[in-house]
Amino acid sequence: MKKKTTIYDIAKELNITVSTVSRALSGFPAISANTKKAVVEMAKKLNYSPNKLASALKSGKTHIIGVIVPSVQAHFFASIIHYIEDGLKDSGYRVIIYQSNESVENEINGVRTLLEAQVDGIMASMSLETENVAHFKEIIEQNKPLILFDRVHEELAVPTITVDDFKAGYIATQHLIDQGYKKIAFVTTVHQIKIFNDRLKGYKAALEANNLPILSEHIIFGGLSIKDGRFGAGKLLRGEIKPDAIVAGDDFTALGVIKKLKEINETPPEIGVIGFANEAFSDYITPNLSTIDQHAAQIGKDCAKMFLKMISQKNPYENIEHIVINPTVVERQSTSKLPS
């Protein structure tokens, strides 16, 4: 096996001290431009790569950020990660991604793994199962930056970037009402996560504001998946009062709803369907899906900016910010019914 090049090899080739090589590679101002140039050129010639672990132990920083998300399969979370990476690259930070797959056990293991890797901070969107947040408190106790986005927990006094989910539920329902739908159902998760509770509250508020009834049989609690969407739609259509529109907990659930409706020849917009997150597929299915845009790009950019601000402070939690992003309706074919 070929021996890895070290700064000792560079020093030997140039007949200079190891400390001079180290300082030249670190950009130390007292080292002459000619010496720096010679060291850099020799480092390239010998295929030298710095020992990042040793540098991290010396500086106390790894320049690595951990990002925990429920799933990278969702375009929403993938977009957030992309813009976090983009926002941090000029500052020399890299990202390690960990998926919880909606499991709190996986999430706990993720936090432990990232802390053992000596990451400089963690950004996270919590799993559906998360209730106890002791594992996140460990990050705070180590005085490392913790930023929560999308799914947050009120027990944690940390910076957050969220969407106004009450408004999201309200405008999704109001959009259906404006299109002429009157018997609007809601299919959501049974898990008591703040964002989904807020969307449900917004749904109910919109119905009340328009003097439309809130029917318990029109609110289906289950999971968030294509399978759950199919199940929820089937249950609603077997009920005594059949809905003429369905708000789905997310776009994957909405896709399941549409699949079920098409099976029984109730293709939207005959029965209107709207989801949340503006997933990439929502514009390409038939009929294409109306949805609530949660502006993933802005969430990712704000996460990166917030982290850089936190590490510039002696105490990362000195000034805790809570950024709330306004959601918007993306109208497509699945809700194109006009008022009668």
C-alpha positions as a Python dict, from the first residue, in 0.01 Angstrom:
ca = {
    (1, 'M'): (0, 0, 0),
    (2, 'K'): (135, 340, -96),
    (3, 'K'): (241, 554, 200),
    (4, 'K'): (31, 865, 253),
    (5, 'T'): (218, 1192, 203),
    (6, 'T'): (268, 1402, 518),
    (7, 'I'): (398, 1751, 584),
    (8, 'Y'): (728, 1584, 681),
    (9, 'D'): (767, 1463, 322),
    (10, 'I'): (704, 1813, 186),
    (11, 'A'): (956, 1961, 432),
    (12, 'K'): (1218, 1704, 331),
    (13, 'E'): (1173, 1770, -43),
    (14, 'L'): (1204, 2147, 4),
    (15, 'N'): (1470, 2126, 275),
    (16, 'I'): (1269, 2344, 511),
    (17, 'T'): (1123, 2287, 858),
    (18, 'V'): (798, 2106, 924),
    (19, 'S'): (664, 2412, 1110),
    (20, 'T'): (729, 2626, 800),
    (21, 'V'): (531, 2384, 585),
    (22, 'S'): (246, 2379, 837),
    (23, 'R'): (236, 2758, 856),
    (24, 'A'): (253, 2796, 477),
    (25, 'L'): (-40, 2557, 428),
    (26, 'S'): (-236, 2743, 698),
    (27, 'G'): (-179, 3079, 529),
    (28, 'F'): (32, 3216, 815),
    (29, 'P'): (107, 3581, 727),
    (30, 'A'): (476, 3573, 831),
    (31, 'I'): (560, 3316, 561),
    (32, 'S'): (680, 3470, 235),
    (33, 'A'): (476, 3443, -83),
    (34, 'N'): (754, 3247, -257),
    (35, 'T'): (770, 2992, 24),
    (36, 'K'): (391, 2952, 27),
    (37, 'K'): (392, 2899, -348),
    (38, 'A'): (669, 2639, -328),
    (39, 'V'): (495, 2450, -48),
    (40, 'V'): (157, 2447, -226),
    (41, 'E'): (314, 2328, -553),
    (42, 'M'): (506, 2051, -378),
    (43, 'A'): (193, 1947, -188),
    (44, 'K'): (8, 1910, -518),
    (45, 'K'): (300, 1722, -675),
    (46, 'L'): (309, 1474, -387),
    (47, 'N'): (-74, 1443, -374),
    (48, 'Y'): (-78, 1567, -16),
    (49, 'S'): (-416, 1585, 158),
    (50, 'P'): (-440, 1739, 507),
    (51, 'N'): (-528, 1531, 808),
    (52, 'K'): (-865, 1683, 883),
    (53, 'L'): (-906, 1494, 1209),
    (54, 'A'): (-578, 1631, 1344),
    (55, 'S'): (-676, 1981, 1232),
    (56, 'A'): (-1013, 1943, 1399),
    (57, 'L'): (-856, 1831, 1726),
    (58, 'K'): (-626, 2133, 1717),
    (59, 'S'): (-891, 2393, 1626),
    (60, 'G'): (-1189, 2236, 1800),
    (61, 'K'): (-1388, 2251, 1474),
    (62, 'T'): (-1454, 1986, 1211),
    (63, 'H'): (-1638, 2216, 970),
    (64, 'I'): (-1902, 1945, 939),
    (65, 'I'): (-2274, 1999, 1002),
    (66, 'G'): (-2522, 1722, 1071),
    (67, 'V'): (-2867, 1740, 910),
    (68, 'I'): (-3140, 1502, 1028),
    (69, 'V'): (-3454, 1466, 815),
    (70, 'P'): (-3745, 1219, 810),
    (71, 'S'): (-3661, 1112, 454),
    (72, 'V'): (-3450, 1230, 161),
    (73, 'Q'): (-3699, 1064, -74),
    (74, 'A'): (-3928, 1361, -22),
    (75, 'H'): (-3832, 1638, -261),
    (76, 'F'): (-3922, 1891, 9),
    (77, 'F'): (-3646, 1770, 244),
    (78, 'A'): (-3401, 1706, -40),
    (79, 'S'): (-3444, 2067, -153),
    (80, 'I'): (-3384, 2198, 199),
    (81, 'I'): (-3062, 1996, 222),
    (82, 'H'): (-2947, 2126, -117),
    (83, 'Y'): (-2989, 2488, -12),
    (84, 'I'): (-2826, 2428, 327),
    (85, 'E'): (-2520, 2286, 150),
    (86, 'D'): (-2520, 2570, -101),
    (87, 'G'): (-2544, 2831, 173),
    (88, 'L'): (-2254, 2685, 372),
    (89, 'K'): (-2006, 2584, 100),
    (90, 'D'): (-1832, 2923, 78),
    (91, 'S'): (-1767, 2905, 452),
    (92, 'G'): (-1596, 2569, 415),
    (93, 'Y'): (-1864, 2357, 582),
    (94, 'R'): (-1971, 2013, 466),
    (95, 'V'): (-2292, 1829, 547),
    (96, 'I'): (-2358, 1480, 685),
    (97, 'I'): (-2717, 1367, 624),
    (98, 'Y'): (-2901, 1127, 854),
    (99, 'Q'): (-3252, 990, 785),
    (100, 'S'): (-3482, 907, 1073),
    (101, 'N'): (-3739, 739, 847),
    (102, 'E'): (-4002, 874, 1090),
    (103, 'S'): (-3853, 667, 1376),
    (104, 'V'): (-3760, 835, 1704),
    (105, 'E'): (-3515, 550, 1775),
    (106, 'N'): (-3335, 622, 1448),
    (107, 'E'): (-3339, 991, 1532),
    (108, 'I'): (-3178, 930, 1873),
    (109, 'N'): (-2910, 715, 1707),
    (110, 'G'): (-2856, 989, 1450),
    (111, 'V'): (-2797, 1255, 1713),
    (112, 'R'): (-2557, 1024, 1900),
    (113, 'T'): (-2367, 936, 1582),
    (114, 'L'): (-2331, 1298, 1475),
    (115, 'L'): (-2214, 1411, 1819),
    (116, 'E'): (-1958, 1129, 1824),
    (117, 'A'): (-1839, 1254, 1484),
    (118, 'Q'): (-1773, 1590, 1652),
    (119, 'V'): (-1997, 1787, 1414),
    (120, 'D'): (-1998, 2163, 1473),
    (121, 'G'): (-2378, 2176, 1488),
    (122, 'I'): (-2699, 1994, 1397),
    (123, 'M'): (-3007, 2096, 1200),
    (124, 'A'): (-3311, 1873, 1229),
    (125, 'S'): (-3670, 1816, 1128),
    (126, 'M'): (-3819, 1578, 1383),
    (127, 'S'): (-3975, 1238, 1319),
    (128, 'L'): (-4347, 1178, 1356),
    (129, 'E'): (-4277, 964, 1664),
    (130, 'T'): (-4077, 1225, 1853),
    (131, 'E'): (-4229, 1330, 2185),
    (132, 'N'): (-3940, 1311, 2432),
    (133, 'V'): (-3665, 1549, 2318),
    (134, 'A'): (-3389, 1456, 2565),
    (135, 'H'): (-3155, 1362, 2278),
    (136, 'F'): (-3185, 1711, 2131),
    (137, 'K'): (-3119, 1867, 2472),
    (138, 'E'): (-2782, 1688, 2472),
    (139, 'I'): (-2679, 1902, 2173),
    (140, 'I'): (-2769, 2219, 2361),
    (141, 'E'): (-2583, 2100, 2673),
    (142, 'Q'): (-2270, 2060, 2460),
    (143, 'N'): (-2318, 2423, 2351),
    (144, 'K'): (-2334, 2319, 1987),
    (145, 'P'): (-2580, 2500, 1759),
    (146, 'L'): (-2912, 2322, 1715),
    (147, 'I'): (-3158, 2453, 1456),
    (148, 'L'): (-3500, 2297, 1408),
    (149, 'F'): (-3685, 2340, 1080),
    (150, 'D'): (-4034, 2249, 957),
    (151, 'R'): (-4113, 2013, 1248),
    (152, 'V'): (-4023, 2171, 1581),
    (153, 'H'): (-4090, 2120, 1952),
    (154, 'E'): (-4200, 2396, 2189),
    (155, 'E'): (-4000, 2244, 2476),
    (156, 'L'): (-3672, 2324, 2301),
    (157, 'A'): (-3551, 2685, 2331),
    (158, 'V'): (-3359, 2688, 2002),
    (159, 'P'): (-3378, 2882, 1673),
    (160, 'T'): (-3646, 2757, 1434),
    (161, 'I'): (-3745, 2799, 1070),
    (162, 'T'): (-4105, 2700, 1011),
    (163, 'V'): (-4400, 2755, 781),
    (164, 'D'): (-4717, 2918, 912),
    (165, 'D'): (-4897, 2585, 918),
    (166, 'F'): (-5223, 2724, 1058),
    (167, 'K'): (-5233, 2954, 756),
    (168, 'A'): (-5138, 2662, 529),
    (169, 'G'): (-5438, 2460, 648),
    (170, 'Y'): (-5661, 2765, 623),
    (171, 'I'): (-5566, 2869, 268),
    (172, 'A'): (-5580, 2508, 141),
    (173, 'T'): (-5938, 2480, 268),
    (174, 'Q'): (-6033, 2831, 157),
    (175, 'H'): (-5904, 2756, -192),
    (176, 'L'): (-6139, 2458, -215),
    (177, 'I'): (-6429, 2668, -88),
    (178, 'D'): (-6351, 2939, -344),
    (179, 'Q'): (-6363, 2672, -615),
    (180, 'G'): (-6716, 2576, -514),
    (181, 'Y'): (-6659, 2276, -288),
    (182, 'K'): (-6876, 2264, 25),
    (183, 'K'): (-6825, 1922, 193),
    (184, 'I'): (-6454, 1922, 259),
    (185, 'A'): (-6277, 1637, 440),
    (186, 'F'): (-5929, 1614, 591),
    (187, 'V'): (-5692, 1314, 590),
    (188, 'T'): (-5396, 1356, 824),
    (189, 'T'): (-5157, 1179, 1061),
    (190, 'V'): (-5257, 1038, 1397),
    (191, 'H'): (-4926, 1162, 1543),
    (192, 'Q'): (-4960, 1478, 1752),
    (193, 'I'): (-4697, 1684, 1572),
    (194, 'K'): (-4738, 2061, 1591),
    (195, 'I'): (-4735, 2133, 1217),
    (196, 'F'): (-5011, 1880, 1144),
    (197, 'N'): (-5218, 1995, 1441),
    (198, 'D'): (-5186, 2353, 1317),
    (199, 'R'): (-5296, 2255, 966),
    (200, 'L'): (-5602, 2083, 1109),
    (201, 'K'): (-5683, 2393, 1316),
    (202, 'G'): (-5653, 2606, 1001),
    (203, 'Y'): (-5887, 2370, 814),
    (204, 'K'): (-6149, 2397, 1088),
    (205, 'A'): (-6114, 2775, 1109),
    (206, 'A'): (-6173, 2812, 734),
    (207, 'L'): (-6487, 2600, 751),
    (208, 'E'): (-6618, 2803, 1045),
    (209, 'A'): (-6541, 3132, 870),
    (210, 'N'): (-6751, 3019, 574),
    (211, 'N'): (-7037, 2878, 785),
    (212, 'L'): (-6966, 2523, 674),
    (213, 'P'): (-7006, 2229, 913),
    (214, 'I'): (-6710, 2052, 1075),
    (215, 'L'): (-6798, 1682, 1061),
    (216, 'S'): (-6599, 1439, 1276),
    (217, 'E'): (-6653, 1166, 1017),
    (218, 'H'): (-6479, 1389, 760),
    (219, 'I'): (-6154, 1397, 961),
    (220, 'I'): (-5950, 1079, 912),
    (221, 'F'): (-5644, 1013, 1130),
    (222, 'G'): (-5388, 766, 1001),
    (223, 'G'): (-5045, 797, 848),
    (224, 'L'): (-4876, 1002, 578),
    (225, 'S'): (-4818, 787, 270),
    (226, 'I'): (-4974, 684, -61),
    (227, 'K'): (-5118, 381, 116),
    (228, 'D'): (-5273, 597, 389),
    (229, 'G'): (-5421, 831, 129),
    (230, 'R'): (-5592, 541, -47),
    (231, 'F'): (-5726, 410, 283),
    (232, 'G'): (-5849, 752, 396),
    (233, 'A'): (-6028, 825, 69),
    (234, 'G'): (-6193, 483, 70),
    (235, 'K'): (-6319, 532, 425),
    (236, 'L'): (-6456, 879, 344),
    (237, 'L'): (-6641, 758, 34),
    (238, 'R'): (-6804, 475, 229),
    (239, 'G'): (-6943, 721, 483),
    (240, 'E'): (-7301, 850, 499),
    (241, 'I'): (-7204, 1203, 392),
    (242, 'K'): (-6969, 1176, 96),
    (243, 'P'): (-6723, 1470, 71),
    (244, 'D'): (-6683, 1668, -250),
    (245, 'A'): (-6321, 1764, -169),
    (246, 'I'): (-6031, 1630, 42),
    (247, 'V'): (-5740, 1810, 206),
    (248, 'A'): (-5453, 1560, 241),
    (249, 'G'): (-5181, 1581, 507),
    (250, 'D'): (-4905, 1592, 245),
    (251, 'D'): (-4857, 1538, -128),
    (252, 'F'): (-4784, 1164, -93),
    (253, 'T'): (-5111, 1117, 94),
    (254, 'A'): (-5285, 1329, -172),
    (255, 'L'): (-5140, 1102, -442),
    (256, 'G'): (-5295, 803, -265),
    (257, 'V'): (-5628, 986, -247),
    (258, 'I'): (-5620, 1054, -622),
    (259, 'K'): (-5532, 691, -700),
    (260, 'K'): (-5831, 570, -498),
    (261, 'L'): (-6068, 824, -657),
    (262, 'K'): (-5959, 720, -1006),
    (263, 'E'): (-6029, 355, -923),
    (264, 'I'): (-6393, 438, -855),
    (265, 'N'): (-6430, 684, -1143),
    (266, 'E'): (-6439, 993, -920),
    (267, 'T'): (-6132, 1149, -1083),
    (268, 'P'): (-6047, 1499, -953),
    (269, 'P'): (-6166, 1767, -986),
    (270, 'E'): (-6500, 1583, -961),
    (271, 'I'): (-6386, 1545, -603),
    (272, 'G'): (-6125, 1811, -531),
    (273, 'V'): (-5786, 1718, -380),
    (274, 'I'): (-5511, 1939, -237),
    (275, 'G'): (-5187, 1845, -59),
    (276, 'F'): (-4890, 2010, 108),
    (277, 'A'): (-4520, 2051, 16),
    (278, 'N'): (-4531, 2096, -364),
    (279, 'E'): (-4339, 1774, -424),
    (280, 'A'): (-4173, 1739, -765),
    (281, 'F'): (-4419, 1473, -884),
    (282, 'S'): (-4725, 1690, -810),
    (283, 'D'): (-4699, 1873, -1143),
    (284, 'Y'): (-4656, 1553, -1348),
    (285, 'I'): (-4932, 1320, -1231),
    (286, 'T'): (-5276, 1312, -1398),
    (287, 'P'): (-5460, 1517, -1299),
    (288, 'N'): (-5176, 1729, -1168),
    (289, 'L'): (-5203, 1813, -799),
    (290, 'S'): (-5295, 2142, -635),
    (291, 'T'): (-5077, 2188, -329),
    (292, 'I'): (-4941, 2429, -70),
    (293, 'D'): (-4589, 2548, -144),
    (294, 'Q'): (-4387, 2555, 180),
    (295, 'H'): (-4088, 2719, 9),
    (296, 'A'): (-3820, 2460, 83),
    (297, 'A'): (-3548, 2669, -82),
    (298, 'Q'): (-3609, 2956, 159),
    (299, 'I'): (-3606, 2720, 458),
    (300, 'G'): (-3267, 2581, 350),
    (301, 'K'): (-3118, 2925, 291),
    (302, 'D'): (-3242, 3052, 627),
    (303, 'C'): (-3099, 2745, 805),
    (304, 'A'): (-2754, 2814, 659),
    (305, 'K'): (-2765, 3185, 748),
    (306, 'M'): (-2885, 3112, 1100),
    (307, 'F'): (-2608, 2859, 1161),
    (308, 'L'): (-2336, 3099, 1044),
    (309, 'K'): (-2480, 3364, 1275),
    (310, 'M'): (-2488, 3124, 1570),
    (311, 'I'): (-2122, 3021, 1537),
    (312, 'S'): (-2017, 3387, 1516),
    (313, 'Q'): (-2148, 3438, 1870),
    (314, 'K'): (-1968, 3331, 2190),
    (315, 'N'): (-2294, 3174, 2303),
    (316, 'P'): (-2480, 3025, 2003),
    (317, 'Y'): (-2811, 3070, 2186),
    (318, 'E'): (-2752, 3435, 2275),
    (319, 'N'): (-3019, 3564, 2037),
    (320, 'I'): (-3275, 3298, 1950),
    (321, 'E'): (-3470, 3370, 1631),
    (322, 'H'): (-3791, 3211, 1506),
    (323, 'I'): (-3843, 3258, 1132),
    (324, 'V'): (-4194, 3189, 999),
    (325, 'I'): (-4242, 3154, 623),
    (326, 'N'): (-4571, 3229, 450),
    (327, 'P'): (-4715, 2936, 251),
    (328, 'T'): (-4883, 2985, -87),
    (329, 'V'): (-5139, 2794, -291),
    (330, 'V'): (-5025, 2629, -614),
    (331, 'E'): (-5346, 2575, -812),
    (332, 'R'): (-5355, 2286, -1057),
    (333, 'Q'): (-5610, 2054, -1218),
    (334, 'S'): (-5711, 1858, -906),
    (335, 'T'): (-5909, 2158, -773),
    (336, 'S'): (-6016, 2324, -1098),
    (337, 'K'): (-6390, 2289, -1034),
    (338, 'L'): (-6562, 2627, -1075),
    (339, 'P'): (-6834, 2757, -841),
    (340, 'S'): (-7179, 2647, -954),
}
